[in-house]
Amino acid sequence: MISPMASEPAPDVLVVDDDEDIRVSLERGLRLSGFSVRTAAGGVQALAAVAEREPSCIVLDVDMPGMDGVAVVTRLRELNVQAAVCMLSALVSVDPGDRPSRRR
């Protein structure tokens, strides 16, 4: 558990995942560890949240419908967002050619 000094705000983490159960679990664990947490259910929401206030760190799912995690990171870097990004995946590969096709 982190222990920020009383005068320092808790580090801000943005959790981005289309799976609500995963998003809520990560949010709960990070809050219990002393972080300030915001969430987004997808890539477009994540970019809007970052535009509102840049977080210290972004925990980002790779495989999301619409704008996937790789596209989000690409756009963040184009916008010169400096937040650290931790990408999560249950996939063996992040190469789009290796992903099974899925409909959403």
Phi, psi and omega in degrees: 000136180278157180227077180295150178297151185305327183276350181261135176289154178296143176302139183265123180242134174255120178258124183236115178202137179283345178270112185300321181299317179293315180302313181293320179297314178296317179301312181299313181297318180292319177298316179296337178270002174100006180271153168272128188233135168240157180230158174216144183269000180188179185297316181295317177297322179298314180297322178295318179296320179292322178295327179289314180199118182290126180280168174287325185212149176236125174260116195231126175288140179283312190260091178234150177291158181075246180270108181282175184299323180295318178295324178296312180298318178302314180293319178301317181291324175298327179274003180063032175286129186261000182300143173292145181235128174247116183263136180247143177202144171263003181276155176284328183223148175264001177290119182306330179291339181269352184279142173292146178287145179213149179251136175223000000 
